[in-house]
Amino acid sequence: MSLEQILNAKPLSERGKKILAVAQTLFLEHGYDNTSLEMIISESGGSRRNIYSEFGNKEKLLLAVIREKAEIQVGTLLNIDYDLPPQQALSRVCYGFAQGFLSETMIKLFRLVTNIVPKLPEVGELIYHFGPLRGSIPLAKYLSHLHQQNMLDVDDAEFAAKLLIEMIKGRLHIKAVLLPNEAISEQEVQEHVDKAVTRFLKAYATA
């Protein structure tokens, strides 16, 4: 199964959805290498035939788990309210994005893929193409709109969108990964997002 096929995978059956949910839980709890197809089958009630039919093999099952979570995370950037002032619109959508990548599931998934990318480079390829590249599209479209309305001076909307995403992730993601015992409050997330958006808008303000 190629990367393009994974990105445009057909909808799963109810059995496939169950297998996917169980696989995610087991991968995050035990790691990729320590999770066997037998464990997934035992918990999901499926069979090897179900797994091979819906996903292909264990590696492709992991890629399906990552694809699903990346799709949810990218989806947080889709609902930009064009009727709101830019500061409010961007703060709102970026706060939802931050809450997503700071979730326990996403942090565990990040640690998991960091360990396995050297052995399975296609995992990194999937995340790179499905995460940052696709996630920047709705932001870039919105920033182009602001540029056309002469509200911002954005000569490269795609670059600006990726820059904003990295500004939002910044130290919050590093803190969540490296300091798991230090909880990040909603207030801290909101303050970080507001400051990042304010500085971003100031940098691209029209003369």
Phi, psi and chi 1 to 4 in degrees:
 res  aa     phi    psi   chi1   chi2   chi3   chi4
   1 MET       -  122.7 -175.6 -178.5  -68.3      -
   2 SER   -78.7  168.7   67.4      -      -      -
   3 LEU   -59.1  -40.4  176.1   63.9      -      -
   4 GLU   -63.6  -39.1 -172.3   62.9   28.0      -
   5 GLN   -66.2  -37.3  -72.0  174.3  -47.1      -
   6 ILE   -66.8  -43.0  -65.4  169.7      -      -
   7 LEU   -65.4  -28.8  -69.1  175.2      -      -
   8 ASN  -117.9   41.2  -61.4  -72.5      -      -
   9 ALA   -64.2  149.2      -      -      -      -
  10 LYS   -71.7  156.5   63.2 -179.4 -178.9 -179.8
  11 PRO   -58.8  145.6  -23.7   34.6      -      -
  12 LEU   -85.1  153.9  -63.7  174.3      -      -
  13 SER   -76.2  171.8   66.5      -      -      -
  14 GLU   -61.0  -38.3  -69.9  -56.0  -47.8      -
  15 ARG   -63.8  -41.6  173.7   66.5   68.2 -172.2
  16 GLY   -62.9  -39.5      -      -      -      -
  17 LYS   -63.4  -39.1  -66.8  176.4 -177.8  177.7
  18 LYS   -65.6  -44.4  175.4   66.0  174.1  177.7
  19 ILE   -61.1  -43.0  -68.3  171.9      -      -
  20 LEU   -62.6  -44.2 -170.8   67.2      -      -
  21 ALA   -64.1  -43.0      -      -      -      -
  22 VAL   -66.4  -42.7  168.5      -      -      -
  23 ALA   -60.6  -42.1      -      -      -      -
  24 GLN   -59.5  -48.0  174.8 -174.1  -57.2      -
  25 THR   -59.4  -45.7  -61.7      -      -      -
  26 LEU   -71.3  -39.5  -66.6  176.4      -      -
  27 PHE   -60.8  -43.8  -76.7  144.7      -      -
  28 LEU   -72.8  -29.7  -64.2 -176.3      -      -
  29 GLU   -83.1  -40.9 -179.0  178.1   -9.0      -
  30 HIS  -111.3  -12.0  -58.5  -71.7      -      -
  31 GLY    90.2  164.8      -      -      -      -
  32 TYR   -68.3  -50.0  177.6   74.2      -      -
  33 ASP   -65.1  -33.4  -69.4  -26.1      -      -
  34 ASN   -90.0    4.4  -66.1  -34.9      -      -
  35 THR  -105.9  119.7  -61.7      -      -      -
  36 SER  -101.1  160.9   66.1      -      -      -
  37 LEU   -63.1  -32.2  -69.6 -177.4      -      -
  38 GLU   -62.3  -39.8  -73.2   70.9   22.7      -
  39 MET   -63.8  -43.5  -67.7  166.6   63.9      -
  40 ILE   -65.2  -42.7  -64.3  170.8      -      -
  41 ILE   -63.9  -42.0  -68.9  168.4      -      -
  42 SER   -61.6  -40.0  176.7      -      -      -
  43 GLU   -80.9  -32.9  -68.8  -71.6  -26.1      -
  44 SER   -92.2  -20.0   67.1      -      -      -
  45 GLY    79.3    9.4      -      -      -      -
  46 GLY   -88.1 -155.8      -      -      -      -
  47 SER  -147.4  167.5   65.5      -      -      -
  48 ARG   -59.8  -37.4  -79.0 -176.7  175.9  -90.3
  49 ARG   -61.1  -41.2 -177.1  174.7 -178.5  177.8
  50 ASN   -60.9  -45.3  -66.2  140.3      -      -
  51 ILE   -64.7  -47.0  -68.0  175.8      -      -
  52 TYR   -64.8  -36.6  -65.5  147.1      -      -
  53 SER   -69.9  -42.3  173.8      -      -      -
  54 GLU   -87.9  -32.6  -59.2 -109.4   17.9      -
  55 PHE  -124.1  -34.0  -55.1  101.1      -      -
  56 GLY   113.9  -60.6      -      -      -      -
  57 ASN  -164.0 -173.9   54.6   28.7      -      -
  58 LYS   -62.5  -41.9  178.0 -178.2  167.8 -177.3
  59 GLU   -61.9  -45.2  178.5 -174.9  -28.1      -
  60 LYS   -69.1  -28.2  -61.8  -57.3 -172.9  -66.0
  61 LEU   -66.2  -41.9  179.5   53.0      -      -
  62 LEU   -62.0  -43.2  173.1   64.1      -      -
  63 LEU   -61.8  -35.7  -70.3  173.0      -      -
  64 ALA   -66.6  -38.9      -      -      -      -
  65 VAL   -61.0  -47.6  168.7      -      -      -
  66 ILE   -64.2  -42.1  -65.9  170.9      -      -
  67 ARG   -59.4  -44.6  178.0 -170.9 -178.5  -82.9
  68 GLU   -62.2  -45.5 -178.8 -170.6   52.9      -
  69 LYS   -68.4  -38.2  -57.2  -47.6  -66.5 -175.6
  70 ALA   -65.2  -37.8      -      -      -      -
  71 GLU   -63.4  -41.2 -172.3  173.6   36.9      -
  72 ILE   -64.3  -43.6  -67.7  172.3      -      -
  73 GLN   -66.0  -44.3 -179.0   63.0    9.6      -
  74 VAL   -61.3  -35.0  168.6      -      -      -
  75 GLY   -62.2  -23.2      -      -      -      -
  76 THR   -67.8  -16.5   62.9      -      -      -
  77 LEU   -97.4    2.3  -65.4  170.5      -      -
  78 LEU   -82.2  -32.3  -67.0  175.2      -      -
  79 ASN   -93.2   66.0  -61.0  -41.8      -      -
  80 ILE   -87.8  126.4  -56.3  174.9      -      -
  81 ASP   -86.9  104.9 -168.8  -23.3      -      -
  82 TYR   -68.7  -15.7  -78.8   57.1      -      -
  83 ASP   -84.6  -13.9  -66.4  -31.8      -      -
  84 LEU   -85.2  157.6  -67.6  175.7      -      -
  85 PRO   -59.8  147.4  -23.2   33.9      -      -
  86 PRO   -51.8  -43.5  -29.5   37.1      -      -
  87 GLN   -58.9  -45.6  173.5   77.0   42.4      -
  88 GLN   -71.2  -42.4 -171.4  175.6   -9.4      -
  89 ALA   -63.4  -45.6      -      -      -      -
  90 LEU   -72.2  -39.0  -72.4  173.8      -      -
  91 SER   -61.5  -40.9  -70.3      -      -      -
  92 ARG   -66.0  -48.9  177.6  177.7  -66.2 -177.7
  93 VAL   -71.5  -34.7   74.5      -      -      -
  94 CYS   -73.0  -29.4  -72.6      -      -      -
  95 TYR   -65.7  -43.3  176.8   78.0      -      -
  96 GLY   -62.4  -38.9      -      -      -      -
  97 PHE   -63.3  -44.2  175.4   73.7      -      -
  98 ALA   -64.0  -43.1      -      -      -      -
  99 GLN   -60.5  -33.7  -71.1  -73.5   62.8      -
 100 GLY   -68.0  -52.9      -      -      -      -
 101 PHE   -73.7  -13.6   70.8   71.5      -      -
 102 LEU   -92.5   -2.6  -68.6  173.1      -      -
 103 SER   -65.5  154.2   67.7      -      -      -
 104 GLU   -57.9  -40.9 -178.3  179.4    1.0      -
 105 THR   -63.7  -44.8  -63.9      -      -      -
 106 MET   -69.0  -35.9  -70.0  -59.8  -71.0      -
 107 ILE   -66.7  -43.5  -66.8  -61.0      -      -
 108 LYS   -61.8  -40.5  -74.5 -176.8  177.4 -179.7
 109 LEU   -66.1  -39.0 -172.3   60.9      -      -
 110 PHE   -61.9  -44.7  176.7   80.9      -      -
 111 ARG   -63.3  -39.2  -67.2 -165.3 -179.6  105.4
 112 LEU   -61.9  -50.3  174.3   68.1      -      -
 113 VAL   -70.6  -30.1  -60.8      -      -      -
 114 THR   -60.0  -35.8  -61.2      -      -      -
 115 ASN   -76.2  -29.4  -71.8  -31.9      -      -
 116 ILE  -103.6  -11.4   64.5  177.4      -      -
 117 VAL   -57.5  -40.5  162.1      -      -      -
 118 PRO   -58.0  -32.5  -28.3   38.3      -      -
 119 LYS   -88.7  -31.6  -65.9 -173.8  -64.2 -177.0
 120 LEU  -126.7   75.8  -60.6  173.8      -      -
 121 PRO   -59.3  -23.1   19.3  -31.8      -      -
 122 GLU   -65.7  -23.2   55.0  -90.9   40.6      -
 123 VAL   -65.0  -46.3  170.9      -      -      -
 124 GLY   -64.1  -38.0      -      -      -      -
 125 GLU   -62.7  -42.3 -174.5  179.7    1.2      -
 126 LEU   -62.3  -47.6  172.3   64.4      -      -
 127 ILE   -63.5  -42.3  -65.4  173.2      -      -
 128 TYR   -62.1  -45.8  179.5   76.4      -      -
 129 HIS   -78.9  -33.1  -73.7  -77.0      -      -
 130 PHE   -89.9  -24.7 -160.0   86.9      -      -
 131 GLY   -88.5  -90.7      -      -      -      -
 132 PRO   -55.5  -41.5  -26.3   35.4      -      -
 133 LEU   -67.9  -46.6  -68.3 -172.8      -      -
 134 ARG   -76.6  -34.3  -70.7 -161.5  176.4 -168.8
 135 GLY   -63.6  -28.3      -      -      -      -
 136 SER   -78.7  -15.5   65.6      -      -      -
 137 ILE   -61.8  -52.4  -67.2  173.7      -      -
 138 PRO   -65.1  -34.2   21.1  -32.9      -      -
 139 LEU   -66.2  -43.3  -84.9  178.4      -      -
 140 ALA   -62.1  -39.9      -      -      -      -
 141 LYS   -62.5  -42.9 -178.5  179.1  178.4 -179.5
 142 TYR   -66.5  -42.6  175.7   66.2      -      -
 143 LEU   -65.9  -34.9  -65.3  175.4      -      -
 144 SER   -63.7  -38.3  -67.8      -      -      -
 145 HIS   -61.4  -45.4  166.1   75.2      -      -
 146 LEU   -63.3  -36.5  -64.5 -179.6      -      -
 147 HIS   -65.1  -43.9  178.0   77.0      -      -
 148 GLN   -65.4  -29.5  -66.5  166.5    3.5      -
 149 GLN   -85.4    4.6  -62.5  -62.6  -46.1      -
 150 ASN    59.8   31.3 -159.7   33.6      -      -
 151 MET   -95.6  -23.3  -60.7  173.7   72.2      -
 152 LEU  -140.5  156.7  -71.4 -178.4      -      -
 153 ASP  -107.2   86.0 -176.1   10.9      -      -
 154 VAL  -114.3  101.4 -177.6      -      -      -
 155 ASP   -82.4  -20.8   58.1  -15.8      -      -
 156 ASP  -137.2   90.8 -172.4  -22.5      -      -
 157 ALA   -65.1  -35.8      -      -      -      -
 158 GLU   -65.3  -45.5 -177.4  179.0  -13.3      -
 159 PHE   -62.9  -43.4  174.8   82.2      -      -
 160 ALA   -62.9  -39.9      -      -      -      -
 161 ALA   -63.7  -44.7      -      -      -      -
 162 LYS   -65.0  -36.6  -67.3  175.4 -177.8  176.0
 163 LEU   -62.9  -44.2  176.5   62.3      -      -
 164 LEU   -63.4  -41.4  178.8   56.9      -      -
 165 ILE   -58.6  -44.1  -72.0  174.4      -      -
 166 GLU   -68.6  -34.7  -68.2  -54.1  -47.2      -
 167 MET   -63.9  -39.6  -70.6  175.0   68.6      -
 168 ILE   -68.8  -42.1  -63.6  -57.6      -      -
 169 LYS   -66.3  -58.7  -72.4  178.3   63.5  179.5
 170 GLY    30.0 -132.5      -      -      -      -
 171 ARG   -70.9  -21.8   66.9  172.7 -176.9   80.5
 172 LEU   -62.6  -45.3  -69.6 -179.3      -      -
 173 HIS   -67.5  -42.4 -169.5 -118.1      -      -
 174 ILE   -61.5  -43.2  -66.2  174.7      -      -
 175 LYS   -63.1  -44.3 -179.2  178.5  179.8  179.9
 176 ALA   -63.3  -37.2      -      -      -      -
 177 VAL   -76.1  -43.3  171.2      -      -      -
 178 LEU   -90.7  -23.3  -60.2 -178.4      -      -
 179 LEU  -124.3   68.9  -56.9  175.4      -      -
 180 PRO   -63.9  -20.5   24.6  -35.8      -      -
 181 ASN   -88.5   -2.9  -65.1  -35.5      -      -
 182 GLU  -106.4  102.9  -67.4 -168.4   19.0      -
 183 ALA   -65.5  142.1      -      -      -      -
 184 ILE  -102.6  115.9  -60.0  175.6      -      -
 185 SER   -76.3  159.6   68.0      -      -      -
 186 GLU   -61.8  -35.5  -67.3 -175.8    4.6      -
 187 GLN   -63.6  -41.3 -179.4  179.5  -10.0      -
 188 GLU   -64.0  -41.1 -176.6  177.6   -2.9      -
 189 VAL   -63.7  -46.3  174.4      -      -      -
 190 GLN   -63.1  -42.9 -170.6   66.3   68.8      -
 191 GLU   -64.2  -41.8  -70.5  177.7   -7.4      -
 192 HIS   -62.4  -46.6  173.2   83.7      -      -
 193 VAL   -62.5  -46.2  168.2      -      -      -
 194 ASP   -60.1  -43.7  -70.7  -17.4      -      -
 195 LYS   -66.3  -41.4  -71.8  179.9 -179.4  178.6
 196 ALA   -64.3  -44.9      -      -      -      -
 197 VAL   -64.8  -41.2  169.6      -      -      -
 198 THR   -59.6  -46.1  -63.7      -      -      -
 199 ARG   -69.4  -34.3  -77.7  157.5  176.9   72.8
 200 PHE   -64.0  -48.7  174.9   82.7      -      -
 201 LEU   -64.2  -36.3  -67.7  175.6      -      -
 202 LYS   -65.4  -38.8 -176.2  175.9 -179.2 -179.5
 203 ALA   -66.3  -31.4      -      -      -      -
 204 TYR  -106.8   16.5  -78.4   99.7      -      -
 205 ALA   -64.7  145.6      -      -      -      -
 206 THR   -70.7  151.3   55.7      -      -      -
 207 ALA   -69.0      -      -      -      -      -
